[in-house]
Amino acid sequence: MQIKPEQLSKVLTKQLDSLYFVFGPELLLVEQSLTHIKNTAKAQGFDERISFEVNGNFDWGKIIAELSATSLFSSKRIIECRLTTGKIGQKGSKALTKIAANVADDILFIVSTGKLDFAQQKSKWFKTLEANGNIVQAWEVQRDHLVGWIANHMTELGLESSPKIAENIAYYTEGNLLASLQEIQKLKMAYPNGNIDIEDYIQQLGQQSQYTIYNLIDSALMGDSEQVLKIYALMTTDTAMPIMLSGALYREINSITDMAIELQQVKQVGSVMSNHRVWKSRQTAIGNALKRLPYQRLQKILLSLGRIDRSIKGVDNLNVIDELRILLLMLAGKTLWTQ
């Protein structure tokens, strides 16, 4: 069954199935959909989760063995399979086709990836997933629908849904979905009762629009290290900044990494960005990063972001503020990778 991301929560309240495939170019919507599914499963007793990152050299026998094993900790398990690319090869196609057709009732099997081309959506493994489970395709929110998307998310968080505020957020975030969501979350923290002082907020938004996480990341992608340091210094007093920035950076770099992989074959930055439906307002920054940063460097950044995330959660012991600054400067091309 095909499910739109905005319909998923409602569908899940009625029934949780054993198989979901979430994919699309808008990685924020992909992650939100995955969170909805996993939270619903957890509420229904799926207490154990095993996750696999699948690349071209992945041993699919690991997933098949996990599906066949009996858990010592929970009778209900979530097994998550994140595809780094839709090109999973003949072995991957056979394995995923077999798995999708035989998911047990006490298993929730979730597959996710980024954008898939037309041929990949016609493949046997895709058709098997579609026939046996639920497909959630996360398209980008187009500019003419962005105001409505923002207003809906404000309502979901218990905020007063003001078209004027939604329009201003859409304008100041320049169509960036992640930046829009972060602005909504900041609204919730500023107005916990949901009643927003519209004129005061719009005035503040105008003053702060040049100093958002979105602008910080784009400055790094453009190689503007001075602007990175300027914005970063102004944002370090916000206690929520490391969490929002690390998450935003991970999603952004993960998306650019996918493009870098494709660029090795396509060789044309414009074509790659078109395939990934990069917003026109962001093509300069993304294109600059793709031209400057090799795939291997992007992979190192993702690994570093993993350690930063663990440190934020208290599992690792990095100085998060310093590490994020170093990472942003490295992204801007200012410093060499030293880790």
For each residue, the residues with C-beta under 8 A, 3 or more apart:
1: 133 134 135
2: 130 134 135 137
3: 7 8 11 134 135 136
4: 7 8 136 137
5: 8 29 32 33 136 138
6: 152
7: 3 4 10 11
8: 3 4 5 11 12 33 36 37 136
9: 12 13 36
10: 7 13 14
11: 3 7 8 14 15 134
12: 8 9 15 16 36 37 40
13: 9 10 40
14: 10 11
15: 11 12
16: 12 37 40 41 44 108
17: 20 133 134
18: 103 104 105 107 108 109 133
19: 100 103 108 109 110 111 129 132 133 134
20: 17 37 108 109 110 111 133 134 136
21: 110 111 112 126 129 130 133 134 135 136
22: 30 33 34 37 110 111 112 136 138
23: 30 86 112 113 114 115 116 135 136 137 138
24: 27 29 30 114 115 136 137 138 139 140
25: 114 115 138 139 140 276 277
26: 29 30 138 139 140 141 177 277
27: 24 30 31 114 138 251 254 255
28: 31 32 177 178 181 251
29: 5 24 26 32 33 138 139 141 177
30: 22 23 24 26 27 33 34 112 114 138
31: 27 28 34 35 251
32: 5 28 29 35 36
33: 5 8 22 29 30 36 37 136 138
34: 22 30 31 37 38 80 110 112
35: 31 32 38 39
36: 8 9 12 32 33 39 40
37: 8 12 16 20 22 33 34 40 41 108 110
38: 34 35 41 42 46 49 78 80 110
39: 35 36 42 43
40: 12 13 16 36 37 43 44
41: 16 37 38 44 46 76 78 108
42: 38 39 45 46 47
43: 39 40
44: 16 40 41 76
45: 42 74 75 76
46: 38 41 42 49 74 76 77 78 108
47: 42 73 74 76
48: 71 73 74 76 77 78
49: 38 46 77 78 79 80
50: 66 77 78 79 80
51: 79 80 81 82
52: 58 62 63 79 80 81 82
53: 58 82 84
54: 58 60 81 82 83 84 88 92
55: 58 84 85
56: 85 87 88 89
57:
58: 52 53 54 55 62 92
59: 62
60: 54 63 64 91 92 95 96
61: 64 65
62: 52 58 59 65 66
63: 52 60 66 67 79 81 95 99
64: 60 61 67 68 95 98 99
65: 61 62 68 69
66: 50 62 63 69 79
67: 63 64 79 99 103 104 107 109
68: 64 65
69: 65 66
70:
71: 48 74 75 77
72:
73: 47 48
74: 45 46 47 48 71 77
75: 45 71 106
76: 41 44 45 46 47 48 106 107 108
77: 46 48 49 50 71 74 106 107 108
78: 38 41 46 48 49 50 107 108 110
79: 49 50 51 52 63 66 67 107 108 109 110
80: 34 38 49 50 51 52 110 111 112
81: 51 52 54 63 96 109 110 111 112
82: 51 52 53 54 111 112 113
83: 54 86 88 111 112 113
84: 53 54 55 113 258 261
85: 55 56 88 113 114 258 261
86: 23 83 113 114 115 116 117 120
87: 56 120
88: 54 56 83 85 92 93 96 125
89: 56 92 93
90: 93 94
91: 60 94 95
92: 54 58 60 88 89 95 96 125
93: 88 89 90 96 97 123 124 125
94: 90 91 97 98
95: 60 63 64 91 92 98 99
96: 60 81 88 92 93 99 100 111 125 128 129
97: 93 94 100 101 124 125 128
98: 64 94 95 101 102
99: 63 64 67 95 96 102 103 109
100: 19 96 97 103 109 111 125 128 129 132 133
101: 97 98 128 132
102: 98 99
103: 18 19 67 99 100 107 109 132 133
104: 18 67 107
105: 18
106: 75 76 77
107: 18 67 76 77 78 79 103 104
108: 16 18 19 20 37 41 46 76 77 78 79
109: 18 19 20 67 79 81 99 100 103 133
110: 19 20 21 22 34 37 38 78 79 80 81
111: 19 20 21 22 80 81 82 83 96 100 129
112: 21 22 23 30 34 80 81 82 83
113: 23 82 83 84 85 86 116
114: 23 24 25 27 30 85 86 255 258 276
115: 23 24 25 86 258 275 276 277
116: 23 86 113 120 121 126
117: 86 120 121 275
118: 121 122
119: 122 123
120: 86 87 116 117 123 126
121: 116 117 118 126
122: 118 119 126 127
123: 93 119 120 126 127
124: 93 97 127 128
125: 88 92 93 96 97 100 128 129
126: 21 116 120 121 122 123 129 130
127: 122 123 124 130 131
128: 96 97 100 101 124 125 131 132
129: 19 21 96 100 111 125 126 132 133 135
130: 2 21 126 127 133 135
131: 127 128
132: 19 100 101 103 128 129
133: 1 17 18 19 20 21 100 103 109 129 130
134: 1 2 3 11 17 19 20 21
135: 1 2 3 21 23 129 130
136: 3 4 5 8 20 21 22 23 24 33
137: 2 4 23 24
138: 5 22 23 24 25 26 27 29 30 33
139: 24 25 26 29 277
140: 24 25 26 177 277 279
141: 26 29 145 146 149 177
142: 145 146
143: 146 170 175 279
144:
145: 141 142 148 149
146: 141 142 143 149 150 170 175 177 180
147: 150 151 163 166 167 170
148: 145 151 152 166
149: 141 145 146 152 153 177 180
150: 146 147 153 154 166 169 170 180 184
151: 147 148 154 155 161 162 163 166
152: 6 148 149 155 156 161
153: 149 150 156 157 180 181 184
154: 150 151 157 159 160 161 162 165 166 184 187
155: 151 152 158 159 161
156: 152 153
157: 153 154 184 185 187 188
158: 155 188 194
159: 154 155 184 187 188 191 194 196
160: 154 191 194 195 196
161: 151 152 154 155 166
162: 151 154 165 166 196 198
163: 147 151 166 167
164: 167 168 198 202
165: 154 162 168 169 187 196 198 201 202
166: 147 148 150 151 154 161 162 163 169 170
167: 147 163 164 170 171
168: 164 165 171 172 202 205
169: 150 165 166 172 173 180 183 184 205
170: 143 146 147 150 166 167 173 175 180
171: 167 168 174
172: 168 169 183 205 206 209 212
173: 169 170 176 179 180 183 212 214
174: 171 179 214 279 281 282
175: 143 146 170 279 281 282
176: 173 179 180 214 279 281 282
177: 26 28 29 140 141 146 149 180 181
178: 28 181 182 214 248 251 252
179: 173 174 176 182 183 212 213 214 248
180: 146 149 150 153 169 170 173 176 177 183 184
181: 28 153 177 178 184 185
182: 178 179 185 186 212 213 214 244 248
183: 169 172 173 179 180 186 187 205 212
184: 150 153 154 157 159 169 180 181 187 188
185: 157 181 182 188 189 244
186: 182 183 189 190
187: 154 157 159 165 183 184 190 191 196 201
188: 157 158 159 184 185 191 192
189: 185 186 192 240
190: 186 187 201
191: 159 160 187 188 194 195 196 197
192: 188 189
193:
194: 158 159 160 191
195: 160 191
196: 159 160 162 165 187 191 201
197: 191 200 201
198: 162 164 165 201 202
199: 202 203
200: 197 203 204
201: 165 187 190 196 197 198 204 205
202: 164 165 168 198 199 205 206
203: 199 200 206 207
204: 200 201 207 208
205: 168 169 172 183 201 202 208 209
206: 172 202 203 209
207: 203 204
208: 204 205 211 212
209: 172 205 206 212 215
210: 215 231
211: 208 215 216 231 234 235
212: 172 173 179 182 183 208 209 215 216
213: 179 182 216 217 235 241 244 245 248
214: 173 174 176 178 179 182 217 218 248
215: 209 210 211 212 218 219 231
216: 211 212 213 219 220 228 231 232 235 245 328
217: 213 214 220 221 245 248 249 252 328
218: 214 215 221 222 282 285
219: 215 216 222 224 227 228 231 332
220: 216 217 223 224 225 228 328 329 331 332
221: 217 218 252 256 285 286 288 289 331 332
222: 218 219 284 285 288 332
223: 220 288 292 332 333
224: 219 220 227 228 332
225: 220 228 229 329 332 333 334
226: 229 230
227: 219 224 230 231
228: 216 219 220 224 225 231 232 328 329 332 334
229: 225 226 232 233 325 329
230: 226 227 233 234
231: 210 211 215 216 219 227 228 234 235
232: 216 228 229 235 236 324 325 328
233: 229 230 236
234: 211 230 231 237
235: 211 213 216 231 232 238 241 245
236: 232 233 241 321
237: 234
238: 235 241
239:
240: 189 243 244
241: 213 235 236 238 244 245
242: 245 246 308 312 320 321 324
243: 240 246 247 312
244: 182 185 213 240 241 247 248
245: 213 216 217 235 241 242 248 249 324
246: 242 243 249 250 305 308 309 312 320 324
247: 243 244 250 251 309
248: 178 179 182 213 214 217 244 245 251 252
249: 217 245 246 252 253 301 305 324 327
250: 246 247 253 254 302 305 309
251: 27 28 31 178 247 248 254 255
252: 178 217 221 248 249 255 256
253: 249 250 256 257 298 301 302 305 331
254: 27 250 251 257 258 302
255: 27 114 251 252 258 259 276
256: 221 252 253 259 260 286 289 290 293 298
257: 253 254 260 261 295 298 299 302
258: 84 85 114 115 254 255 261 262 276
259: 255 256 262 263 272 273 276 286 290
260: 256 257 263 264 290 293 294 295 298
261: 84 85 257 258 264 295
262: 258 259 265 266 272 275 276
263: 259 260 266 267 268 269 272 290
264: 260 261 267 295
265: 262
266: 262 263 271 272 275
267: 263 264
268: 263 271 272
269: 263 272 273 287 290 291
270: 273 274 283 287
271: 266 268 274 275
272: 259 262 263 266 268 269 275 276 290
273: 259 269 270 276 278 283 286 287 290
274: 270 271 277 278
275: 115 117 262 266 271 272
276: 25 114 115 255 258 259 262 272 273
277: 25 26 115 139 140 274
278: 273 274 282 283 286
279: 140 143 174 175 176 282 283
280: 283
281: 174 175 176
282: 174 175 176 218 278 279 285 286
283: 270 273 278 279 280 286 287
284: 222 287 288
285: 218 221 222 282 288 289
286: 221 256 259 273 278 282 283 289 290
287: 269 270 273 283 284 290 291
288: 221 222 223 284 285 291 292
289: 221 256 285 286 292 293 331
290: 256 259 260 263 269 272 273 286 287 293
291: 269 287 288
292: 223 288 289 333
293: 256 260 289 290 297 298 331
294: 260 297 298
295: 257 260 261 264 298 299
296: 299 300
297: 293 294 300 301 337
298: 253 256 257 260 293 294 295 301 302
299: 257 295 296 302 303
300: 296 297 303 304 337 339
301: 249 253 297 298 304 305 327 330 331
302: 250 253 254 257 298 299 305 306
303: 299 300 306 307
304: 300 301 307 308 323 327 339
305: 246 249 250 253 301 302 308 309 327
306: 302 303 309 310
307: 303 304 310 311 316 318 323
308: 242 246 304 305 311 312 318 320 323 324 327
309: 246 247 250 305 306 312 313
310: 306 307 313 315 316
311: 307 308 314 315 316 317 318 319 320 323
312: 242 243 246 308 309 320
313: 309 310
314: 311
315: 310 311
316: 307 310 311
317: 311
318: 307 308 311 322 323
319: 311 322 323
320: 242 246 308 311 312 323 324
321: 236 242 324 325
322: 318 319 325 326
323: 304 307 308 311 318 319 320 326 327
324: 232 242 245 246 249 308 320 321 327 328
325: 229 232 321 322 328 329
326: 322 323 329 330 335 338
327: 249 301 304 305 308 323 324 330 331
328: 216 217 220 228 232 324 325 331 332
329: 220 225 228 229 325 326 332 334 335
330: 301 326 327 333 334 335 336 337
331: 220 221 253 289 293 301 327 328
332: 219 220 221 222 223 224 225 228 328 329
333: 223 225 292 330
334: 225 228 329 330
335: 326 329 330 338
336: 330
337: 297 300 330
338: 326 335
339: 300 304
